[in-house]
Amino acid sequence: MKKLSPILQMYHGKRGTSDHILSSEEYARLLEIAEGYDNKFRKKIKDNDELLSLFDKVLDANADLSCESVDLHYVEGFRFGFLMAIDVLHE
């Protein structure tokens, strides 16, 4: 079987999609820290439904913000990488 070009790898879902991005050890470490703080905070406010609801809304808003930021950075990186490739080909 011949090696797939990057374009065909993306077309066949083998690369270029978010589910193919591996987490780093640093990501796992930071996630564990964040989950620890989340658990501690929830224990402190467990009897206050209003604060729990507000906290969940803050987390949802931050998650949405993070997703939007990642999308914007991915698109800009892709566009800039493509422009660099065009520049190299024209030299």
Protein Blocks (a to p, Z undefined) as FASTA:
>chain_A
ZZddfklmmmnopgopaklpccdfklmmmmmmmmmmmmmmmmmmmmmmklmmmmmmmmmm
mmmmmmmmmmmmmmmmmmmmmmmmmmmmmZZ
